[in-house]
Amino acid sequence: MLVAAYIILGFAFIGQEIENPFGHDVNDLPLDNFCNQLAADIDIIASSAPQKADTFVKSKQNRIMYPLSHDGYEVWKDRSLEEIREALRRKTLVSMKNAKPRPRSRYNTDKDDGQYERVRASGIEVV
């Protein structure tokens, strides 16, 4: 009977934590930091003049399907729609597989303290 009580109280505690994910506890989501970062990103975007699509899409530095492929616009423009969709599916899987979760502390959730490293793809072209 005591075990059942612990289980029920455990579920109640978990439910209470899940109800309010935005707060100041260690396991809460940093909503203030999310909003501040979003506002800063919007300010950066709004402060620069709009570019023409050809300027960055057709640039030789734009690797459209990185990390899946190092090819640029000139190679991908001749591919079929189905080939591009399949490559995008694989790109998403590769990107998700290579990402590590970012450690965060209670007090400093918006700065990279050097412990976070993104795993880079091996450089082997799959496409």
CYANA upper distance limits for C-alpha pairs under 8 A (distance plus 0.5 A):
  1 MET  CA      5 ALA  CA      6.94
  2 LEU  CA      6 TYR  CA      6.90
  3 VAL  CA      7 ILE  CA      6.77
  4 ALA  CA      8 ILE  CA      6.70
  5 ALA  CA      9 LEU  CA      6.57
  6 TYR  CA     10 GLY  CA      6.40
  7 ILE  CA     11 PHE  CA      6.77
  8 ILE  CA     12 ALA  CA      6.74
  9 LEU  CA     13 PHE  CA      6.65
 10 GLY  CA     14 ILE  CA      6.67
 11 PHE  CA     15 GLY  CA      6.56
 12 ALA  CA     16 GLN  CA      6.72
 13 PHE  CA     17 GLU  CA      6.85
 14 ILE  CA     18 ILE  CA      6.70
 15 GLY  CA     19 GLU  CA      6.56
 16 GLN  CA     20 ASN  CA      7.64
 17 GLU  CA     21 PRO  CA      7.19
 21 PRO  CA     27 ASN  CA      8.47
 21 PRO  CA     28 ASP  CA      5.55
 21 PRO  CA     29 LEU  CA      6.26
 22 PHE  CA     28 ASP  CA      5.87
 22 PHE  CA     29 LEU  CA      5.67
 22 PHE  CA     30 PRO  CA      7.03
 22 PHE  CA     31 LEU  CA      6.52
 23 GLY  CA     28 ASP  CA      6.08
 23 GLY  CA     29 LEU  CA      7.52
 23 GLY  CA     30 PRO  CA      7.92
 23 GLY  CA     31 LEU  CA      8.43
 24 HIS  CA     28 ASP  CA      6.78
 24 HIS  CA     30 PRO  CA      8.34
 24 HIS  CA    106 ARG  CA      8.36
 25 ASP  CA    106 ARG  CA      7.82
 26 VAL  CA    105 SER  CA      7.94
 26 VAL  CA    106 ARG  CA      5.61
 30 PRO  CA     34 PHE  CA      6.81
 30 PRO  CA    109 THR  CA      7.40
 31 LEU  CA     35 CYS  CA      6.67
 32 ASP  CA     36 ASN  CA      6.61
 33 ASN  CA     37 GLN  CA      6.49
 33 ASN  CA    109 THR  CA      7.55
 33 ASN  CA    110 ASP  CA      6.50
 34 PHE  CA     38 LEU  CA      6.62
 35 CYS  CA     39 ALA  CA      6.59
 36 ASN  CA     40 ALA  CA      6.67
 37 GLN  CA     41 ASP  CA      6.62
 37 GLN  CA    110 ASP  CA      8.41
 38 LEU  CA     42 ILE  CA      6.66
 39 ALA  CA     43 ASP  CA      6.69
 40 ALA  CA     44 ILE  CA      6.77
 41 ASP  CA     45 ILE  CA      6.72
 42 ILE  CA     46 ALA  CA      6.47
 43 ASP  CA     47 SER  CA      6.48
 44 ILE  CA     48 SER  CA      7.33
 51 GLN  CA     55 THR  CA      7.27
 51 GLN  CA     56 PHE  CA      8.33
 52 LYS  CA     56 PHE  CA      8.01
 53 ALA  CA     57 VAL  CA      6.29
 54 ASP  CA     58 LYS  CA      5.90
 54 ASP  CA     59 SER  CA      8.09
 55 THR  CA     59 SER  CA      6.76
 56 PHE  CA     62 ASN  CA      7.28
 57 VAL  CA     62 ASN  CA      7.04
 57 VAL  CA     73 TYR  CA      7.26
 58 LYS  CA     62 ASN  CA      7.63
 58 LYS  CA     72 GLY  CA      8.15
 58 LYS  CA     73 TYR  CA      6.02
 58 LYS  CA     74 GLU  CA      7.81
 59 SER  CA     72 GLY  CA      8.30
 59 SER  CA     73 TYR  CA      8.00
 60 LYS  CA     72 GLY  CA      6.67
 60 LYS  CA     73 TYR  CA      7.98
 61 GLN  CA     72 GLY  CA      7.92
 62 ASN  CA     72 GLY  CA      6.42
 62 ASN  CA     73 TYR  CA      7.83
 63 ARG  CA     69 SER  CA      7.88
 63 ARG  CA     70 HIS  CA      6.07
 63 ARG  CA     71 ASP  CA      6.30
 63 ARG  CA     72 GLY  CA      5.24
 63 ARG  CA     73 TYR  CA      7.88
 64 ILE  CA     69 SER  CA      8.35
 64 ILE  CA     70 HIS  CA      8.28
 64 ILE  CA     71 ASP  CA      7.68
 64 ILE  CA     72 GLY  CA      6.28
 64 ILE  CA     73 TYR  CA      7.20
 65 MET  CA     69 SER  CA      5.76
 65 MET  CA     70 HIS  CA      7.40
 65 MET  CA     71 ASP  CA      7.79
 65 MET  CA     72 GLY  CA      8.32
 65 MET  CA     87 ALA  CA      8.05
 65 MET  CA     88 LEU  CA      7.83
 65 MET  CA     91 LYS  CA      7.23
 66 TYR  CA     70 HIS  CA      6.23
 66 TYR  CA     71 ASP  CA      8.49
 66 TYR  CA     91 LYS  CA      8.05
 67 PRO  CA     91 LYS  CA      7.51
 67 PRO  CA     94 VAL  CA      8.02
 67 PRO  CA     95 SER  CA      7.85
 67 PRO  CA    120 ARG  CA      8.28
 67 PRO  CA    121 ALA  CA      6.37
 67 PRO  CA    123 GLY  CA      7.70
 68 LEU  CA     87 ALA  CA      8.26
 68 LEU  CA     90 ARG  CA      7.96
 68 LEU  CA     91 LYS  CA      6.01
 68 LEU  CA     94 VAL  CA      7.61
 68 LEU  CA    121 ALA  CA      8.36
 68 LEU  CA    124 ILE  CA      8.47
 68 LEU  CA    125 GLU  CA      6.58
 68 LEU  CA    126 VAL  CA      6.45
 68 LEU  CA    127 VAL  CA      7.24
 69 SER  CA    124 ILE  CA      8.37
 69 SER  CA    125 GLU  CA      5.57
 69 SER  CA    126 VAL  CA      6.98
 69 SER  CA    127 VAL  CA      6.53
 70 HIS  CA    125 GLU  CA      7.43
 71 ASP  CA     75 VAL  CA      6.63
 71 ASP  CA     76 TRP  CA      7.76
 72 GLY  CA     76 TRP  CA      7.01
 73 TYR  CA     77 LYS  CA      6.25
 74 GLU  CA     78 ASP  CA      8.01
 75 VAL  CA     79 ARG  CA      7.96
 76 TRP  CA     84 ILE  CA      8.19
 79 ARG  CA     83 GLU  CA      6.71
 79 ARG  CA     84 ILE  CA      7.11
 80 SER  CA     84 ILE  CA      6.87
 81 LEU  CA     85 ARG  CA      6.70
 82 GLU  CA     86 GLU  CA      6.65
 83 GLU  CA     87 ALA  CA      6.64
 84 ILE  CA     88 LEU  CA      6.65
 85 ARG  CA     89 ARG  CA      6.80
 86 GLU  CA     90 ARG  CA      6.84
 87 ALA  CA     91 LYS  CA      6.45
 87 ALA  CA    127 VAL  CA      7.71
 88 LEU  CA     92 THR  CA      6.69
 89 ARG  CA     93 LEU  CA      7.02
 90 ARG  CA     94 VAL  CA      6.66
 91 LYS  CA     95 SER  CA      6.54
 92 THR  CA     96 MET  CA      6.61
 93 LEU  CA     97 LYS  CA      6.51
 94 VAL  CA     98 ASN  CA      6.68
 94 VAL  CA    121 ALA  CA      8.49
 95 SER  CA     99 ALA  CA      6.80
 98 ASN  CA    118 ARG  CA      7.76
 98 ASN  CA    119 VAL  CA      5.88
 98 ASN  CA    120 ARG  CA      7.24
 98 ASN  CA    121 ALA  CA      7.51
 99 ALA  CA    118 ARG  CA      6.36
 99 ALA  CA    119 VAL  CA      6.65
100 LYS  CA    116 TYR  CA      8.41
100 LYS  CA    117 GLU  CA      7.84
100 LYS  CA    118 ARG  CA      6.73
100 LYS  CA    119 VAL  CA      7.61
102 ARG  CA    116 TYR  CA      6.17
103 PRO  CA    115 GLN  CA      7.88
103 PRO  CA    116 TYR  CA      7.26
104 ARG  CA    108 ASN  CA      7.41
104 ARG  CA    109 THR  CA      5.67
105 SER  CA    109 THR  CA      6.28
112 ASP  CA    116 TYR  CA      7.15
